[in-house]
Every structure is written in structure tokens, then in C-alpha cells.
């Protein structure tokens, strides 16, 4: 089974989200408005808000299910909408995975 990070590459985000939601999601990221909860390869949860949200936090969940990405956000009841909060969560996840991959392994003296 593929992990959530396998599904959050640029091509998928462009296909799932509207251009406006891509812009707004990036804005949340730039404002530091995404807080990822501890996550695993098949499920990622986050609280998303920011200056523009005036203190409103939305809860996002991205999951890997069979061979597709599934998502939910508390901002909407439209299950097929990949909203700006989902975009922001995916972008932060991608950034964290890229940082982890670029960081050299830590060694500790014995």
C-alpha cells in the first residue's frame, strides 16, 4: 500500500485542488498556520489556521486507502472538495519529508 506522502506530489495536488485552493493553501503554509500531529505512513492529521483565518482552526485528515488518497476537513461537508486546508497539510507534509530526506543521519558518541 502506498503512503500518504506518495500521493501528495505536485501533480496530484494540481489535479485535486482548484487554483484558488492551491494559492490559499500556500498562504496558510507561509503564515505558519499548519500544525501536523504525530503521523504515520497511512494517516496524517493536522490543525490548519493562520492570520487570515482569524483564529479558526480546521482539522484535516489525509489517509492512504488502497491505491488512492482520501481526505476530510472540518471546513466543509463536501467530501470531494480538496480544500485549501487539505492543500496546506499536504504541502507541509511534503516539506517535512524533503527535510528529513536531506538531513544527514545523526550519530551519537558512545
Biopython code that builds the backbone (N, CA, C, O; Angstrom):
import numpy as np
from Bio.PDB.StructureBuilder import StructureBuilder

atoms = [
    (1, "UNK", "N", (0.845, -1.183, 0.000)),
    (1, "UNK", "CA", (0.000, 0.000, 0.000)),
    (1, "UNK", "C", (0.887, 1.242, 0.000)),
    (1, "UNK", "O", (1.898, 1.286, 0.701)),
    (2, "UNK", "N", (0.512, 2.238, -0.777)),
    (2, "UNK", "CA", (1.270, 3.479, -0.841)),
    (2, "UNK", "C", (1.007, 4.326, 0.398)),
    (2, "UNK", "O", (-0.063, 4.250, 1.003)),
    (3, "UNK", "N", (2.002, 5.134, 0.768)),
    (3, "UNK", "CA", (1.839, 6.024, 1.912)),
    (3, "UNK", "C", (1.173, 7.328, 1.463)),
    (3, "UNK", "O", (1.062, 7.606, 0.269)),
    (4, "UNK", "N", (0.742, 8.106, 2.430)),
    (4, "UNK", "CA", (0.146, 9.407, 2.124)),
    (4, "UNK", "C", (1.145, 10.273, 1.358)),
    (4, "UNK", "O", (0.772, 10.971, 0.415)),
    (5, "UNK", "N", (2.404, 10.226, 1.763)),
    (5, "UNK", "CA", (3.400, 11.070, 1.089)),
    (5, "UNK", "C", (3.560, 10.712, -0.389)),
    (5, "UNK", "O", (3.947, 11.567, -1.186)),
    (6, "UNK", "N", (3.272, 9.477, -0.765)),
    (6, "UNK", "CA", (3.323, 9.095, -2.173)),
    (6, "UNK", "C", (2.265, 9.823, -3.000)),
    (6, "UNK", "O", (2.413, 9.979, -4.212)),
    (7, "UNK", "N", (1.201, 10.265, -2.338)),
    (7, "UNK", "CA", (0.072, 10.880, -3.042)),
    (7, "UNK", "C", (0.090, 12.401, -3.042)),
    (7, "UNK", "O", (-0.738, 13.008, -3.721)),
    (8, "UNK", "N", (0.981, 13.033, -2.323)),
    (8, "UNK", "CA", (0.903, 14.484, -2.192)),
    (8, "UNK", "C", (1.942, 15.213, -3.045)),
    (8, "UNK", "O", (2.397, 16.297, -2.680)),
    (9, "UNK", "N", (2.316, 14.622, -4.175)),
    (9, "UNK", "CA", (3.233, 15.325, -5.066)),
    (9, "UNK", "C", (2.463, 16.375, -5.864)),
    (9, "UNK", "O", (1.233, 16.366, -5.910)),
    (10, "UNK", "N", (3.203, 17.263, -6.479)),
    (10, "UNK", "CA", (2.634, 18.434, -7.151)),
    (10, "UNK", "C", (1.536, 18.071, -8.151)),
    (10, "UNK", "O", (0.484, 18.709, -8.172)),
    (11, "UNK", "N", (1.768, 17.066, -8.968)),
    (11, "UNK", "CA", (0.789, 16.695, -9.989)),
    (11, "UNK", "C", (-0.555, 16.306, -9.403)),
    (11, "UNK", "O", (-1.601, 16.650, -9.953)),
    (12, "UNK", "N", (-0.531, 15.591, -8.291)),
    (12, "UNK", "CA", (-1.789, 15.183, -7.646)),
    (12, "UNK", "C", (-2.501, 16.404, -7.071)),
    (12, "UNK", "O", (-3.715, 16.542, -7.220)),
    (13, "UNK", "N", (-1.750, 17.291, -6.412)),
    (13, "UNK", "CA", (-2.377, 18.473, -5.821)),
    (13, "UNK", "C", (-3.018, 19.351, -6.890)),
    (13, "UNK", "O", (-4.115, 19.871, -6.689)),
    (14, "UNK", "N", (-2.353, 19.516, -8.007)),
    (14, "UNK", "CA", (-2.898, 20.316, -9.103)),
    (14, "UNK", "C", (-4.169, 19.680, -9.656)),
    (14, "UNK", "O", (-5.098, 20.384, -10.051)),
    (15, "UNK", "N", (-4.209, 18.362, -9.685)),
    (15, "UNK", "CA", (-5.389, 17.660, -10.194)),
    (15, "UNK", "C", (-6.559, 17.725, -9.205)),
    (15, "UNK", "O", (-7.711, 17.833, -9.625)),
    (16, "UNK", "N", (-6.280, 17.659, -7.905)),
    (16, "UNK", "CA", (-7.338, 17.596, -6.903)),
    (16, "UNK", "C", (-7.889, 18.959, -6.483)),
    (16, "UNK", "O", (-9.082, 19.092, -6.208)),
    (17, "UNK", "N", (-7.021, 19.967, -6.433)),
    (17, "UNK", "CA", (-7.420, 21.266, -5.876)),
    (17, "UNK", "C", (-7.624, 22.299, -6.971)),
    (17, "UNK", "O", (-7.024, 22.228, -8.043)),
    (18, "UNK", "N", (-8.485, 23.258, -6.673)),
    (18, "UNK", "CA", (-8.659, 24.382, -7.590)),
    (18, "UNK", "C", (-7.446, 25.303, -7.477)),
    (18, "UNK", "O", (-6.740, 25.264, -6.470)),
    (19, "UNK", "N", (-7.193, 26.125, -8.486)),
    (19, "UNK", "CA", (-6.087, 27.089, -8.381)),
    (19, "UNK", "C", (-6.219, 27.997, -7.149)),
    (19, "UNK", "O", (-5.224, 28.316, -6.499)),
    (20, "UNK", "N", (-7.444, 28.404, -6.838)),
    (20, "UNK", "CA", (-7.649, 29.255, -5.658)),
    (20, "UNK", "C", (-7.282, 28.518, -4.378)),
    (20, "UNK", "O", (-6.652, 29.101, -3.496)),
    (21, "UNK", "N", (-7.660, 27.253, -4.259)),
    (21, "UNK", "CA", (-7.316, 26.488, -3.059)),
    (21, "UNK", "C", (-5.818, 26.215, -2.975)),
    (21, "UNK", "O", (-5.266, 26.143, -1.877)),
    (22, "UNK", "N", (-5.158, 26.065, -4.112)),
    (22, "UNK", "CA", (-3.697, 25.919, -4.108)),
    (22, "UNK", "C", (-3.039, 27.184, -3.563)),
    (22, "UNK", "O", (-2.115, 27.106, -2.753)),
    (23, "UNK", "N", (-3.517, 28.352, -4.007)),
    (23, "UNK", "CA", (-2.968, 29.631, -3.524)),
    (23, "UNK", "C", (-3.233, 29.821, -2.038)),
    (23, "UNK", "O", (-2.334, 30.198, -1.286)),
    (24, "UNK", "N", (-4.472, 29.559, -1.613)),
    (24, "UNK", "CA", (-4.828, 29.747, -0.203)),
    (24, "UNK", "C", (-4.081, 28.761, 0.687)),
    (24, "UNK", "O", (-3.655, 29.119, 1.785)),
    (25, "UNK", "N", (-3.919, 27.531, 0.225)),
    (25, "UNK", "CA", (-3.163, 26.543, 0.993)),
    (25, "UNK", "C", (-1.724, 26.988, 1.189)),
    (25, "UNK", "O", (-1.179, 26.865, 2.286)),
    (26, "UNK", "N", (-1.103, 27.506, 0.132)),
    (26, "UNK", "CA", (0.268, 28.021, 0.229)),
    (26, "UNK", "C", (0.336, 29.180, 1.222)),
    (26, "UNK", "O", (1.312, 29.321, 1.958)),
    (27, "UNK", "N", (-0.710, 30.008, 1.234)),
    (27, "UNK", "CA", (-0.752, 31.150, 2.160)),
    (27, "UNK", "C", (-0.756, 30.665, 3.612)),
    (27, "UNK", "O", (-0.050, 31.224, 4.452)),
    (28, "UNK", "N", (-1.542, 29.636, 3.912)),
    (28, "UNK", "CA", (-1.546, 29.066, 5.263)),
    (28, "UNK", "C", (-0.157, 28.573, 5.647)),
    (28, "UNK", "O", (0.297, 28.789, 6.771)),
    (29, "UNK", "N", (0.516, 27.911, 4.711)),
    (29, "UNK", "CA", (1.863, 27.401, 4.975)),
    (29, "UNK", "C", (2.816, 28.560, 5.234)),
    (29, "UNK", "O", (3.589, 28.529, 6.191)),
    (30, "UNK", "N", (2.763, 29.578, 4.386)),
    (30, "UNK", "CA", (3.655, 30.729, 4.527)),
    (30, "UNK", "C", (3.445, 31.472, 5.843)),
    (30, "UNK", "O", (4.379, 32.072, 6.375)),
    (31, "UNK", "N", (2.225, 31.433, 6.367)),
    (31, "UNK", "CA", (1.915, 32.087, 7.641)),
    (31, "UNK", "C", (2.241, 31.198, 8.840)),
    (31, "UNK", "O", (2.062, 31.612, 9.985)),
    (32, "UNK", "N", (2.716, 29.989, 8.585)),
    (32, "UNK", "CA", (2.995, 29.058, 9.681)),
    (32, "UNK", "C", (1.732, 28.527, 10.324)),
    (32, "UNK", "O", (1.720, 28.209, 11.513)),
    (33, "UNK", "N", (0.668, 28.429, 9.541)),
    (33, "UNK", "CA", (-0.633, 28.055, 10.075)),
    (33, "UNK", "C", (-0.973, 26.581, 10.022)),
    (33, "UNK", "O", (-2.149, 26.223, 10.081)),
    (34, "UNK", "N", (0.034, 25.704, 9.910)),
    (34, "UNK", "CA", (-0.227, 24.262, 9.851)),
    (34, "UNK", "C", (0.540, 23.574, 10.962)),
    (34, "UNK", "O", (1.756, 23.725, 11.084)),
    (35, "UNK", "N", (-0.183, 22.818, 11.767)),
    (35, "UNK", "CA", (0.440, 22.035, 12.832)),
    (35, "UNK", "C", (0.104, 20.569, 12.612)),
    (35, "UNK", "O", (-1.027, 20.133, 12.831)),
    (36, "UNK", "N", (1.110, 19.817, 12.174)),
    (36, "UNK", "CA", (0.908, 18.380, 11.973)),
    (36, "UNK", "C", (0.919, 17.677, 13.317)),
    (36, "UNK", "O", (1.748, 17.970, 14.178)),
    (37, "UNK", "N", (-0.006, 16.749, 13.487)),
    (37, "UNK", "CA", (0.018, 15.865, 14.654)),
    (37, "UNK", "C", (1.027, 14.763, 14.350)),
    (37, "UNK", "O", (1.388, 14.573, 13.188)),
    (38, "UNK", "N", (1.491, 14.032, 15.362)),
    (38, "UNK", "CA", (2.354, 12.879, 15.043)),
    (38, "UNK", "C", (1.626, 12.014, 13.999)),
    (38, "UNK", "O", (0.432, 11.742, 14.122)),
    (39, "UNK", "N", (2.361, 11.598, 12.990)),
    (39, "UNK", "CA", (1.711, 10.891, 11.881)),
    (39, "UNK", "C", (2.482, 9.651, 11.489)),
    (39, "UNK", "O", (3.651, 9.469, 11.830)),
    (40, "UNK", "N", (1.780, 8.811, 10.759)),
    (40, "UNK", "CA", (2.370, 7.590, 10.236)),
    (40, "UNK", "C", (2.244, 7.574, 8.733)),
    (40, "UNK", "O", (1.725, 8.524, 8.147)),
    (41, "UNK", "N", (2.702, 6.526, 8.103)),
    (41, "UNK", "CA", (2.704, 6.488, 6.639)),
    (41, "UNK", "C", (1.308, 6.447, 6.013)),
    (41, "UNK", "O", (1.140, 6.850, 4.862)),
    (42, "UNK", "N", (0.311, 5.969, 6.749)),
    (42, "UNK", "CA", (-1.019, 5.816, 6.160)),
    (42, "UNK", "C", (-2.031, 6.856, 6.632)),
    (42, "UNK", "O", (-3.138, 6.924, 6.097)),
    (43, "UNK", "N", (-1.668, 7.668, 7.630)),
    (43, "UNK", "CA", (-2.619, 8.655, 8.152)),
    (43, "UNK", "C", (-1.868, 9.885, 8.652)),
    (43, "UNK", "O", (-0.920, 9.784, 9.432)),
    (44, "UNK", "N", (-2.318, 11.054, 8.181)),
    (44, "UNK", "CA", (-1.742, 12.325, 8.596)),
    (44, "UNK", "C", (-2.880, 13.226, 9.056)),
    (44, "UNK", "O", (-3.867, 13.407, 8.343)),
    (45, "UNK", "N", (-2.737, 13.787, 10.249)),
    (45, "UNK", "CA", (-3.726, 14.727, 10.781)),
    (45, "UNK", "C", (-3.051, 16.057, 11.045)),
    (45, "UNK", "O", (-1.863, 16.110, 11.366)),
    (46, "UNK", "N", (-3.818, 17.137, 10.909)),
    (46, "UNK", "CA", (-3.265, 18.468, 11.146)),
    (46, "UNK", "C", (-4.353, 19.416, 11.602)),
    (46, "UNK", "O", (-5.540, 19.207, 11.353)),
    (47, "UNK", "N", (-3.914, 20.461, 12.278)),
    (47, "UNK", "CA", (-4.755, 21.615, 12.595)),
    (47, "UNK", "C", (-4.265, 22.727, 11.681)),
    (47, "UNK", "O", (-3.068, 23.010, 11.630)),
    (48, "UNK", "N", (-5.183, 23.358, 10.962)),
    (48, "UNK", "CA", (-4.799, 24.377, 9.998)),
    (48, "UNK", "C", (-5.578, 25.653, 10.284)),
    (48, "UNK", "O", (-6.799, 25.629, 10.440)),
    (49, "UNK", "N", (-4.869, 26.746, 10.350)),
    (49, "UNK", "CA", (-5.457, 28.072, 10.548)),
    (49, "UNK", "C", (-4.422, 29.089, 10.130)),
    (49, "UNK", "O", (-3.580, 28.814, 9.274)),
    (50, "UNK", "N", (-4.480, 30.240, 10.718)),
    (50, "UNK", "CA", (-3.492, 31.256, 10.391)),
    (50, "UNK", "C", (-4.063, 32.628, 10.593)),
    (50, "UNK", "O", (-5.205, 32.780, 11.026)),
    (51, "UNK", "N", (-3.272, 33.628, 10.281)),
    (51, "UNK", "CA", (-3.675, 35.013, 10.471)),
    (51, "UNK", "C", (-4.972, 35.307, 9.736)),
    (51, "UNK", "O", (-5.891, 35.901, 10.300)),
    (52, "UNK", "N", (-5.045, 34.894, 8.480)),
    (52, "UNK", "CA", (-6.233, 35.165, 7.666)),
    (52, "UNK", "C", (-7.469, 34.434, 8.188)),
    (52, "UNK", "O", (-8.594, 34.846, 7.908)),
    (53, "UNK", "N", (-7.269, 33.357, 8.942)),
    (53, "UNK", "CA", (-8.397, 32.572, 9.448)),
    (53, "UNK", "C", (-8.956, 33.147, 10.739)),
    (53, "UNK", "O", (-9.956, 32.646, 11.253)),
    (54, "UNK", "N", (-8.328, 34.191, 11.271)),
    (54, "UNK", "CA", (-8.799, 34.868, 12.477)),
    (54, "UNK", "C", (-9.040, 33.892, 13.625)),
    (54, "UNK", "O", (-10.061, 33.962, 14.308)),
    (55, "UNK", "N", (-8.095, 32.987, 13.827)),
    (55, "UNK", "CA", (-8.184, 32.089, 14.970)),
    (55, "UNK", "C", (-8.993, 30.829, 14.755)),
    (55, "UNK", "O", (-9.063, 29.990, 15.653)),
    (56, "UNK", "N", (-9.602, 30.669, 13.603)),
    (56, "UNK", "CA", (-10.359, 29.446, 13.334)),
    (56, "UNK", "C", (-9.410, 28.342, 12.906)),
    (56, "UNK", "O", (-8.662, 28.491, 11.939)),
    (57, "UNK", "N", (-9.446, 27.236, 13.630)),
    (57, "UNK", "CA", (-8.632, 26.084, 13.263)),
    (57, "UNK", "C", (-9.517, 25.019, 12.644)),
    (57, "UNK", "O", (-10.602, 24.726, 13.146)),
    (58, "UNK", "N", (-9.050, 24.453, 11.567)),
    (58, "UNK", "CA", (-9.748, 23.352, 10.908)),
    (58, "UNK", "C", (-8.935, 22.085, 11.115)),
    (58, "UNK", "O", (-7.706, 22.128, 11.172)),
    (59, "UNK", "N", (-9.622, 20.965, 11.227)),
    (59, "UNK", "CA", (-8.961, 19.680, 11.383)),
    (59, "UNK", "C", (-8.978, 18.953, 10.049)),
    (59, "UNK", "O", (-10.029, 18.776, 9.434)),
    (60, "UNK", "N", (-7.799, 18.538, 9.615)),
    (60, "UNK", "CA", (-7.642, 17.853, 8.333)),
    (60, "UNK", "C", (-7.113, 16.456, 8.600)),
    (60, "UNK", "O", (-6.292, 16.249, 9.493)),
    (61, "UNK", "N", (-7.587, 15.511, 7.824)),
    (61, "UNK", "CA", (-7.041, 14.160, 7.867)),
    (61, "UNK", "C", (-6.837, 13.679, 6.437)),
    (61, "UNK", "O", (-7.754, 13.704, 5.616)),
    (62, "UNK", "N", (-5.611, 13.240, 6.161)),
    (62, "UNK", "CA", (-5.271, 12.628, 4.879)),
    (62, "UNK", "C", (-4.930, 11.175, 5.151)),
    (62, "UNK", "O", (-4.146, 10.878, 6.053)),
    (63, "UNK", "N", (-5.509, 10.267, 4.379)),
    (63, "UNK", "CA", (-5.245, 8.847, 4.573)),
    (63, "UNK", "C", (-4.979, 8.164, 3.243)),
    (63, "UNK", "O", (-5.494, 8.553, 2.195)),
    (64, "UNK", "N", (-4.156, 7.130, 3.329)),
    (64, "UNK", "CA", (-3.896, 6.283, 2.171)),
    (64, "UNK", "C", (-4.840, 5.098, 2.286)),
    (64, "UNK", "O", (-4.831, 4.373, 3.280)),
    (65, "UNK", "N", (-5.646, 4.915, 1.263)),
    (65, "UNK", "CA", (-6.637, 3.855, 1.271)),
    (65, "UNK", "C", (-6.530, 3.085, -0.041)),
    (65, "UNK", "O", (-6.801, 3.628, -1.111)),
    (66, "UNK", "N", (-6.137, 1.829, 0.048)),
    (66, "UNK", "CA", (-5.912, 1.003, -1.150)),
    (66, "UNK", "C", (-4.918, 1.718, -2.053)),
    (66, "UNK", "O", (-3.751, 1.846, -1.683)),
    (67, "UNK", "N", (-5.330, 2.180, -3.203)),
    (67, "UNK", "CA", (-4.404, 2.847, -4.120)),
    (67, "UNK", "C", (-4.808, 4.298, -4.376)),
    (67, "UNK", "O", (-4.598, 4.825, -5.468)),
    (68, "UNK", "N", (-5.387, 4.936, -3.362)),
    (68, "UNK", "CA", (-5.798, 6.327, -3.553)),
    (68, "UNK", "C", (-5.665, 7.111, -2.255)),
    (68, "UNK", "O", (-5.542, 6.543, -1.169)),
    (69, "UNK", "N", (-5.694, 8.424, -2.398)),
    (69, "UNK", "CA", (-5.669, 9.332, -1.266)),
    (69, "UNK", "C", (-7.102, 9.648, -0.868)),
    (69, "UNK", "O", (-7.941, 9.939, -1.720)),
    (70, "UNK", "N", (-7.376, 9.590, 0.421)),
    (70, "UNK", "CA", (-8.680, 10.009, 0.947)),
    (70, "UNK", "C", (-8.428, 11.183, 1.881)),
    (70, "UNK", "O", (-7.344, 11.301, 2.452)),
    (71, "UNK", "N", (-9.418, 12.049, 2.040)),
    (71, "UNK", "CA", (-9.230, 13.238, 2.875)),
    (71, "UNK", "C", (-10.535, 13.672, 3.491)),
    (71, "UNK", "O", (-11.623, 13.326, 3.029)),
    (72, "UNK", "N", (-10.388, 14.452, 4.565)),
    (72, "UNK", "CA", (-11.537, 15.104, 5.183)),
    (72, "UNK", "C", (-11.052, 16.380, 5.845)),
    (72, "UNK", "O", (-9.901, 16.478, 6.269)),
    (73, "UNK", "N", (-11.941, 17.351, 5.927)),
    (73, "UNK", "CA", (-11.645, 18.618, 6.593)),
    (73, "UNK", "C", (-12.927, 19.105, 7.247)),
    (73, "UNK", "O", (-14.021, 18.915, 6.715)),
    (74, "UNK", "N", (-12.781, 19.726, 8.390)),
    (74, "UNK", "CA", (-13.958, 20.215, 9.112)),
    (74, "UNK", "C", (-14.530, 21.498, 8.519)),
    (74, "UNK", "O", (-15.514, 22.026, 9.036)),
    (75, "UNK", "N", (-13.927, 22.012, 7.435)),
    (75, "UNK", "CA", (-14.449, 23.248, 6.841)),
    (75, "UNK", "C", (-15.641, 23.004, 5.926)),
    (75, "UNK", "O", (-16.354, 23.944, 5.575)),
    (76, "UNK", "N", (-15.862, 21.764, 5.539)),
    (76, "UNK", "CA", (-16.902, 21.503, 4.548)),
    (76, "UNK", "C", (-17.513, 20.117, 4.739)),
    (76, "UNK", "O", (-16.907, 19.224, 5.332)),
    (77, "UNK", "N", (-18.708, 19.968, 4.227)),
    (77, "UNK", "CA", (-19.335, 18.653, 4.203)),
    (77, "UNK", "C", (-19.225, 18.028, 2.805)),
    (77, "UNK", "O", (-19.662, 16.897, 2.594)),
    (78, "UNK", "N", (-18.648, 18.757, 1.866)),
    (78, "UNK", "CA", (-18.447, 18.235, 0.506)),
    (78, "UNK", "C", (-17.231, 17.316, 0.515)),
    (78, "UNK", "O", (-16.093, 17.785, 0.507)),
    (79, "UNK", "N", (-17.470, 16.025, 0.532)),
    (79, "UNK", "CA", (-16.410, 15.027, 0.660)),
    (79, "UNK", "C", (-15.428, 15.026, -0.502)),
    (79, "UNK", "O", (-14.295, 14.571, -0.343)),
    (80, "UNK", "N", (-15.832, 15.525, -1.667)),
    (80, "UNK", "CA", (-14.942, 15.505, -2.825)),
    (80, "UNK", "C", (-14.103, 16.777, -2.947)),
    (80, "UNK", "O", (-13.287, 16.878, -3.863)),
    (81, "UNK", "N", (-14.279, 17.747, -2.052)),
    (81, "UNK", "CA", (-13.540, 19.004, -2.125)),
    (81, "UNK", "C", (-12.186, 18.883, -1.446)),
    (81, "UNK", "O", (-12.113, 18.654, -0.239)),
    (82, "UNK", "N", (-11.113, 19.034, -2.214)),
    (82, "UNK", "CA", (-9.758, 19.082, -1.660)),
    (82, "UNK", "C", (-9.489, 20.557, -1.394)),
    (82, "UNK", "O", (-8.965, 21.276, -2.245)),
    (83, "UNK", "N", (-9.860, 20.989, -0.193)),
    (83, "UNK", "CA", (-9.879, 22.414, 0.166)),
    (83, "UNK", "C", (-8.482, 22.958, 0.430)),
    (83, "UNK", "O", (-7.491, 22.229, 0.375)),
    (84, "UNK", "N", (-8.425, 24.252, 0.717)),
    (84, "UNK", "CA", (-7.153, 24.911, 0.996)),
    (84, "UNK", "C", (-6.468, 24.357, 2.239)),
    (84, "UNK", "O", (-5.241, 24.392, 2.335)),
    (85, "UNK", "N", (-7.250, 23.842, 3.195)),
    (85, "UNK", "CA", (-6.668, 23.260, 4.405)),
    (85, "UNK", "C", (-6.000, 21.919, 4.091)),
    (85, "UNK", "O", (-4.948, 21.595, 4.643)),
    (86, "UNK", "N", (-6.620, 21.149, 3.205)),
    (86, "UNK", "CA", (-6.002, 19.893, 2.752)),
    (86, "UNK", "C", (-4.730, 20.187, 1.968)),
    (86, "UNK", "O", (-3.719, 19.505, 2.138)),
    (87, "UNK", "N", (-4.780, 21.205, 1.108)),
    (87, "UNK", "CA", (-3.589, 21.591, 0.346)),
    (87, "UNK", "C", (-2.466, 21.976, 1.302)),
    (87, "UNK", "O", (-1.336, 21.516, 1.144)),
    (88, "UNK", "N", (-2.764, 22.814, 2.292)),
    (88, "UNK", "CA", (-1.747, 23.264, 3.238)),
    (88, "UNK", "C", (-1.130, 22.085, 3.984)),
    (88, "UNK", "O", (0.085, 22.038, 4.175)),
    (89, "UNK", "N", (-1.954, 21.144, 4.403)),
    (89, "UNK", "CA", (-1.453, 19.959, 5.102)),
    (89, "UNK", "C", (-0.521, 19.161, 4.197)),
    (89, "UNK", "O", (0.552, 18.738, 4.627)),
    (90, "UNK", "N", (-0.926, 18.955, 2.954)),
    (90, "UNK", "CA", (-0.103, 18.206, 2.003)),
    (90, "UNK", "C", (1.227, 18.910, 1.747)),
    (90, "UNK", "O", (2.267, 18.257, 1.666)),
    (91, "UNK", "N", (1.201, 20.231, 1.619)),
    (91, "UNK", "CA", (2.435, 20.977, 1.364)),
    (91, "UNK", "C", (3.409, 20.878, 2.531)),
    (91, "UNK", "O", (4.607, 20.687, 2.323)),
    (92, "UNK", "N", (2.911, 21.007, 3.749)),
    (92, "UNK", "CA", (3.779, 20.905, 4.922)),
    (92, "UNK", "C", (4.329, 19.485, 5.046)),
    (92, "UNK", "O", (5.500, 19.300, 5.380)),
    (93, "UNK", "N", (3.503, 18.496, 4.784)),
    (93, "UNK", "CA", (3.971, 17.111, 4.824)),
    (93, "UNK", "C", (5.098, 16.908, 3.813)),
    (93, "UNK", "O", (6.125, 16.311, 4.137)),
    (94, "UNK", "N", (4.909, 17.402, 2.594)),
    (94, "UNK", "CA", (5.959, 17.289, 1.576)),
    (94, "UNK", "C", (7.244, 17.959, 2.032)),
    (94, "UNK", "O", (8.331, 17.409, 1.856)),
    (95, "UNK", "N", (7.121, 19.146, 2.617)),
    (95, "UNK", "CA", (8.306, 19.869, 3.089)),
    (95, "UNK", "C", (9.017, 19.095, 4.189)),
    (95, "UNK", "O", (10.245, 19.013, 4.189)),
    (96, "UNK", "N", (8.266, 18.529, 5.125)),
    (96, "UNK", "CA", (8.886, 17.785, 6.224)),
    (96, "UNK", "C", (9.575, 16.522, 5.712)),
    (96, "UNK", "O", (10.665, 16.182, 6.172)),
    (97, "UNK", "N", (8.955, 15.836, 4.777)),
    (97, "UNK", "CA", (9.560, 14.629, 4.216)),
    (97, "UNK", "C", (10.841, 15.003, 3.465)),
    (97, "UNK", "O", (11.844, 14.297, 3.567)),
    (98, "UNK", "N", (10.815, 16.102, 2.714)),
    (98, "UNK", "CA", (12.003, 16.541, 1.986)),
    (98, "UNK", "C", (13.121, 16.921, 2.955)),
    (98, "UNK", "O", (14.284, 16.602, 2.712)),
    (99, "UNK", "N", (12.778, 17.598, 4.048)),
    (99, "UNK", "CA", (13.785, 17.961, 5.047)),
    (99, "UNK", "C", (14.387, 16.725, 5.700)),
    (99, "UNK", "O", (15.597, 16.658, 5.916)),
    (100, "UNK", "N", (13.546, 15.754, 6.011)),
    (100, "UNK", "CA", (14.029, 14.514, 6.621)),
    (100, "UNK", "C", (14.976, 13.772, 5.692)),
    (100, "UNK", "O", (15.989, 13.223, 6.127)),
    (101, "UNK", "N", (14.639, 13.761, 4.423)),
    (101, "UNK", "CA", (15.477, 13.063, 3.444)),
    (101, "UNK", "C", (16.807, 13.784, 3.240)),
    (101, "UNK", "O", (17.821, 13.149, 2.952)),
    (102, "UNK", "N", (16.805, 15.100, 3.388)),
    (102, "UNK", "CA", (18.023, 15.878, 3.160)),
    (102, "UNK", "C", (18.934, 15.928, 4.380)),
    (102, "UNK", "O", (20.121, 16.232, 4.256)),
    (103, "UNK", "N", (18.390, 15.631, 5.560)),
    (103, "UNK", "CA", (19.181, 15.693, 6.785)),
    (103, "UNK", "C", (20.080, 14.475, 6.898)),
    (103, "UNK", "O", (19.628, 13.346, 6.706)),
    (104, "UNK", "N", (21.365, 14.702, 7.212)),
    (104, "UNK", "CA", (22.250, 13.548, 7.416)),
    (104, "UNK", "C", (21.861, 12.819, 8.693)),
    (104, "UNK", "O", (21.354, 13.439, 9.628)),
    (105, "UNK", "N", (22.090, 11.521, 8.747)),
    (105, "UNK", "CA", (21.760, 10.779, 9.967)),
    (105, "UNK", "C", (22.584, 11.306, 11.139)),
    (105, "UNK", "O", (23.755, 11.653, 10.985)),
    (106, "UNK", "N", (21.965, 11.360, 12.287)),
    (106, "UNK", "CA", (22.628, 11.850, 13.492)),
    (106, "UNK", "C", (23.401, 10.700, 14.125)),
    (106, "UNK", "O", (22.893, 9.586, 14.251)),
    (107, "UNK", "N", (24.620, 10.985, 14.515)),
    (107, "UNK", "CA", (25.412, 9.993, 15.226)),
    (107, "UNK", "C", (25.677, 10.513, 16.627)),
    (107, "UNK", "O", (25.831, 11.715, 16.846)),
    (108, "UNK", "N", (25.728, 9.595, 17.557)),
    (108, "UNK", "CA", (25.960, 9.954, 18.959)),
    (108, "UNK", "C", (27.201, 9.215, 19.451)),
    (108, "UNK", "O", (27.317, 8.002, 19.274)),
    (109, "UNK", "N", (28.131, 9.950, 20.069)),
    (109, "UNK", "CA", (29.320, 9.271, 20.594)),
    (109, "UNK", "C", (28.930, 8.295, 21.692)),
    (109, "UNK", "O", (27.974, 8.512, 22.436)),
    (110, "UNK", "N", (29.684, 7.233, 21.771)),
    (110, "UNK", "CA", (29.406, 6.213, 22.785)),
    (110, "UNK", "C", (30.112, 6.554, 24.066)),
    (110, "UNK", "O", (30.005, 5.816, 25.045)),
]
sb = StructureBuilder()
sb.init_structure("model")
sb.init_model(0)
sb.init_chain("A")
sb.init_seg("    ")
for serial, (resi, resn, name, xyz) in enumerate(atoms, 1):
    if name == "N":
        sb.init_residue(resn, " ", resi, " ")
    sb.init_atom(name, np.array(xyz, "f"), 0.0, 1.0, " ", f" {name:<3s}", serial, name[0])
structure = sb.get_structure()
